[in-house]
Amino acid sequence: MPCFMKIIANWNGEMKFTAHSDTGHNVSMDAAGEIGGSNQGFRPKELVVIGLAGCTAMDVMSILKKMKSEPQAFRVEIEVEQTENHPKVFSKIHLKYIVKGDVPEEKLKRAIDLSQKQYCGVSAMLEKTAEITYEHIYE
């Protein structure tokens, strides 16, 4: 049976919306001033990239914990290019997995590859329109 998700986006005037998930969480969205917003929330496409960061970061940490190679610190930085014409879609996405601590490189690379090639559903969706590249860096 397929998984089901429900999101409701309520309009708060101007270009502001508050989205509510069926898990009970909220997020604010707004547009830039030049298109009628007041810059009081995330842009929808930012939320897509945030979703990608969270999806792959959670995968990698879960896998590293199972490998008993948890880092001291870990973050994912993402740079995105989009097309110039409407609808402006992502064309290139580059992820940097930045690790601090004694995590063997082969384990880190394996965890990242598993996330990108097998587990992260957000990556799987985005790779339909964008070239996704990634690297890992130790601090």
Phi and psi in degrees as GROMACS dihedral restraints (atoms count N, CA, C in turn):
[ dihedral_restraints ]
;  ai    aj    ak    al  type     phi  dphi    fc
    3     4     5     6     1   -68.4    20    10
    4     5     6     7     1   152.2    20    10
    6     7     8     9     1   -74.6    20    10
    7     8     9    10     1   150.9    20    10
    9    10    11    12     1  -126.1    20    10
   10    11    12    13     1   139.1    20    10
   12    13    14    15     1  -133.9    20    10
   13    14    15    16     1   140.7    20    10
   15    16    17    18     1  -130.7    20    10
   16    17    18    19     1   128.9    20    10
   18    19    20    21     1  -124.4    20    10
   19    20    21    22     1   138.3    20    10
   21    22    23    24     1  -121.9    20    10
   22    23    24    25     1   126.3    20    10
   24    25    26    27     1  -108.9    20    10
   25    26    27    28     1   111.7    20    10
   27    28    29    30     1   -95.6    20    10
   28    29    30    31     1   133.2    20    10
   30    31    32    33     1   -76.9    20    10
   31    32    33    34     1   132.2    20    10
   33    34    35    36     1  -114.2    20    10
   34    35    36    37     1    22.2    20    10
   36    37    38    39     1    94.3    20    10
   37    38    39    40     1   159.1    20    10
   39    40    41    42     1    47.7    20    10
   40    41    42    43     1  -121.9    20    10
   42    43    44    45     1  -113.3    20    10
   43    44    45    46     1    18.1    20    10
   45    46    47    48     1   -89.2    20    10
   46    47    48    49     1   137.8    20    10
   48    49    50    51     1  -137.7    20    10
   49    50    51    52     1   147.8    20    10
   51    52    53    54     1  -117.2    20    10
   52    53    54    55     1   122.3    20    10
   54    55    56    57     1   -98.0    20    10
   55    56    57    58     1   138.0    20    10
   57    58    59    60     1  -119.3    20    10
   58    59    60    61     1   135.0    20    10
   60    61    62    63     1  -100.6    20    10
   61    62    63    64     1   162.1    20    10
   63    64    65    66     1   -72.1    20    10
   64    65    66    67     1    -3.8    20    10
   66    67    68    69     1   -92.1    20    10
   67    68    69    70     1    -1.1    20    10
   69    70    71    72     1    93.1    20    10
   70    71    72    73     1    13.4    20    10
   72    73    74    75     1  -105.6    20    10
   73    74    75    76     1   156.3    20    10
   75    76    77    78     1  -125.2    20    10
   76    77    78    79     1   152.3    20    10
   78    79    80    81     1  -145.8    20    10
   79    80    81    82     1   140.0    20    10
   81    82    83    84     1   -95.7    20    10
   82    83    84    85     1   139.9    20    10
   84    85    86    87     1  -128.6    20    10
   85    86    87    88     1   147.1    20    10
   87    88    89    90     1  -157.6    20    10
   88    89    90    91     1   166.5    20    10
   90    91    92    93     1  -106.7    20    10
   91    92    93    94     1   170.0    20    10
   93    94    95    96     1   -71.6    20    10
   94    95    96    97     1   156.3    20    10
   96    97    98    99     1   -57.1    20    10
   97    98    99   100     1   -37.7    20    10
   99   100   101   102     1   -67.8    20    10
  100   101   102   103     1   -11.0    20    10
  102   103   104   105     1  -121.3    20    10
  103   104   105   106     1    24.8    20    10
  105   106   107   108     1    98.5    20    10
  106   107   108   109     1     1.1    20    10
  108   109   110   111     1   -95.0    20    10
  109   110   111   112     1  -175.6    20    10
  111   112   113   114     1  -132.2    20    10
  112   113   114   115     1    20.1    20    10
  114   115   116   117     1    54.7    20    10
  115   116   117   118     1    45.9    20    10
  117   118   119   120     1  -110.9    20    10
  118   119   120   121     1    19.6    20    10
  120   121   122   123     1  -169.9    20    10
  121   122   123   124     1   177.1    20    10
  123   124   125   126     1   -67.4    20    10
  124   125   126   127     1   150.9    20    10
  126   127   128   129     1   -80.9    20    10
  127   128   129   130     1   148.7    20    10
  129   130   131   132     1   -55.3    20    10
  130   131   132   133     1   -41.1    20    10
  132   133   134   135     1   -69.1    20    10
  133   134   135   136     1   -30.1    20    10
  135   136   137   138     1   -61.1    20    10
  136   137   138   139     1   -39.9    20    10
  138   139   140   141     1   -64.8    20    10
  139   140   141   142     1   -32.5    20    10
  141   142   143   144     1   -63.6    20    10
  142   143   144   145     1   -44.7    20    10
  144   145   146   147     1   -68.3    20    10
  145   146   147   148     1   -38.0    20    10
  147   148   149   150     1   -61.5    20    10
  148   149   150   151     1   -40.0    20    10
  150   151   152   153     1   -61.9    20    10
  151   152   153   154     1   -41.1    20    10
  153   154   155   156     1   -62.6    20    10
  154   155   156   157     1   -46.2    20    10
  156   157   158   159     1   -59.2    20    10
  157   158   159   160     1   -46.7    20    10
  159   160   161   162     1   -65.5    20    10
  160   161   162   163     1   -42.3    20    10
  162   163   164   165     1   -60.2    20    10
  163   164   165   166     1   -53.4    20    10
  165   166   167   168     1   -72.7    20    10
  166   167   168   169     1   -35.6    20    10
  168   169   170   171     1   -63.8    20    10
  169   170   171   172     1   -42.6    20    10
  171   172   173   174     1   -65.2    20    10
  172   173   174   175     1   -39.7    20    10
  174   175   176   177     1   -58.3    20    10
  175   176   177   178     1   -53.1    20    10
  177   178   179   180     1   -60.9    20    10
  178   179   180   181     1   -45.5    20    10
  180   181   182   183     1   -63.5    20    10
  181   182   183   184     1   -41.1    20    10
  183   184   185   186     1   -61.5    20    10
  184   185   186   187     1   -44.3    20    10
  186   187   188   189     1   -67.3    20    10
  187   188   189   190     1   -43.8    20    10
  189   190   191   192     1   -62.8    20    10
  190   191   192   193     1   -37.9    20    10
  192   193   194   195     1   -62.0    20    10
  193   194   195   196     1   -42.7    20    10
  195   196   197   198     1   -64.3    20    10
  196   197   198   199     1   -30.7    20    10
  198   199   200   201     1   -83.0    20    10
  199   200   201   202     1    -0.4    20    10
  201   202   203   204     1    57.7    20    10
  202   203   204   205     1    44.0    20    10
  204   205   206   207     1  -135.3    20    10
  205   206   207   208     1    52.5    20    10
  207   208   209   210     1   -73.5    20    10
  208   209   210   211     1   130.6    20    10
  210   211   212   213     1   -77.8    20    10
  211   212   213   214     1   165.7    20    10
  213   214   215   216     1   -70.4    20    10
  214   215   216   217     1   -42.2    20    10
  216   217   218   219     1  -145.4    20    10
  217   218   219   220     1   152.6    20    10
  219   220   221   222     1  -155.8    20    10
  220   221   222   223     1   137.3    20    10
  222   223   224   225     1  -149.7    20    10
  223   224   225   226     1   160.6    20    10
  225   226   227   228     1  -121.9    20    10
  226   227   228   229     1   127.2    20    10
  228   229   230   231     1  -112.4    20    10
  229   230   231   232     1   136.9    20    10
  231   232   233   234     1  -128.5    20    10
  232   233   234   235     1   133.0    20    10
  234   235   236   237     1  -115.6    20    10
  235   236   237   238     1   135.1    20    10
  237   238   239   240     1  -128.1    20    10
  238   239   240   241     1   135.6    20    10
  240   241   242   243     1  -109.0    20    10
  241   242   243   244     1   144.7    20    10
  243   244   245   246     1  -127.9    20    10
  244   245   246   247     1   162.3    20    10
  246   247   248   249     1   -67.7    20    10
  247   248   249   250     1   158.3    20    10
  249   250   251   252     1   -84.1    20    10
  250   251   252   253     1   -28.1    20    10
  252   253   254   255     1   -98.9    20    10
  253   254   255   256     1   152.4    20    10
  255   256   257   258     1   -74.3    20    10
  256   257   258   259     1   142.6    20    10
  258   259   260   261     1   -74.6    20    10
  259   260   261   262     1   131.0    20    10
  261   262   263   264     1   -76.1    20    10
  262   263   264   265     1   105.5    20    10
  264   265   266   267     1  -107.5    20    10
  265   266   267   268     1   161.4    20    10
  267   268   269   270     1   -68.4    20    10
  268   269   270   271     1   133.6    20    10
  270   271   272   273     1  -111.3    20    10
  271   272   273   274     1   -32.7    20    10
  273   274   275   276     1  -139.3    20    10
  274   275   276   277     1   136.7    20    10
  276   277   278   279     1  -133.3    20    10
  277   278   279   280     1   127.2    20    10
  279   280   281   282     1  -122.1    20    10
  280   281   282   283     1   125.2    20    10
  282   283   284   285     1  -107.2    20    10
  283   284   285   286     1   136.2    20    10
  285   286   287   288     1  -116.8    20    10
  286   287   288   289     1   118.4    20    10
  288   289   290   291     1   -95.8    20    10
  289   290   291   292     1   114.7    20    10
  291   292   293   294     1  -112.9    20    10
  292   293   294   295     1   122.0    20    10
  294   295   296   297     1  -123.3    20    10
  295   296   297   298     1   140.6    20    10
  297   298   299   300     1  -123.2    20    10
  298   299   300   301     1   131.4    20    10
  300   301   302   303     1   125.1    20    10
  301   302   303   304     1   179.8    20    10
  303   304   305   306     1   -90.3    20    10
  304   305   306   307     1    74.2    20    10
  306   307   308   309     1  -110.1    20    10
  307   308   309   310     1   117.2    20    10
  309   310   311   312     1   -57.3    20    10
  310   311   312   313     1   136.2    20    10
  312   313   314   315     1   -57.7    20    10
  313   314   315   316     1   -39.5    20    10
  315   316   317   318     1   -64.5    20    10
  316   317   318   319     1   -34.2    20    10
  318   319   320   321     1   -72.1    20    10
  319   320   321   322     1   -41.5    20    10
  321   322   323   324     1   -62.8    20    10
  322   323   324   325     1   -47.8    20    10
  324   325   326   327     1   -60.7    20    10
  325   326   327   328     1   -41.8    20    10
  327   328   329   330     1   -63.2    20    10
  328   329   330   331     1   -44.1    20    10
  330   331   332   333     1   -62.2    20    10
  331   332   333   334     1   -43.4    20    10
  333   334   335   336     1   -65.6    20    10
  334   335   336   337     1   -46.2    20    10
  336   337   338   339     1   -60.6    20    10
  337   338   339   340     1   -42.1    20    10
  339   340   341   342     1   -62.0    20    10
  340   341   342   343     1   -41.7    20    10
  342   343   344   345     1   -61.8    20    10
  343   344   345   346     1   -51.5    20    10
  345   346   347   348     1   -70.4    20    10
  346   347   348   349     1   -33.1    20    10
  348   349   350   351     1  -102.1    20    10
  349   350   351   352     1   -13.6    20    10
  351   352   353   354     1  -133.7    20    10
  352   353   354   355     1   -40.5    20    10
  354   355   356   357     1  -104.1    20    10
  355   356   357   358     1   -37.0    20    10
  357   358   359   360     1   -78.2    20    10
  358   359   360   361     1   105.2    20    10
  360   361   362   363     1   -65.7    20    10
  361   362   363   364     1   -29.5    20    10
  363   364   365   366     1   -67.9    20    10
  364   365   366   367     1   -42.9    20    10
  366   367   368   369     1   -61.1    20    10
  367   368   369   370     1   -43.0    20    10
  369   370   371   372     1   -59.9    20    10
  370   371   372   373     1   -39.4    20    10
  372   373   374   375     1   -70.1    20    10
  373   374   375   376     1   -45.3    20    10
  375   376   377   378     1   -70.3    20    10
  376   377   378   379     1   -28.8    20    10
  378   379   380   381     1   -69.3    20    10
  379   380   381   382     1    -7.8    20    10
  381   382   383   384     1   -70.9    20    10
  382   383   384   385     1   -25.0    20    10
  384   385   386   387     1  -122.6    20    10
  385   386   387   388     1   -16.2    20    10
  387   388   389   390     1  -128.5    20    10
  388   389   390   391     1   147.8    20    10
  390   391   392   393     1   -78.9    20    10
  391   392   393   394     1   122.8    20    10
  393   394   395   396     1  -109.0    20    10
  394   395   396   397     1   124.1    20    10
  396   397   398   399     1  -123.1    20    10
  397   398   399   400     1   159.6    20    10
  399   400   401   402     1  -155.3    20    10
  400   401   402   403     1   159.1    20    10
  402   403   404   405     1  -148.8    20    10
  403   404   405   406     1   162.8    20    10
  405   406   407   408     1  -122.8    20    10
  406   407   408   409     1   146.4    20    10
  408   409   410   411     1  -135.8    20    10
  409   410   411   412     1   138.1    20    10
  411   412   413   414     1   -99.7    20    10
  412   413   414   415     1   137.9    20    10
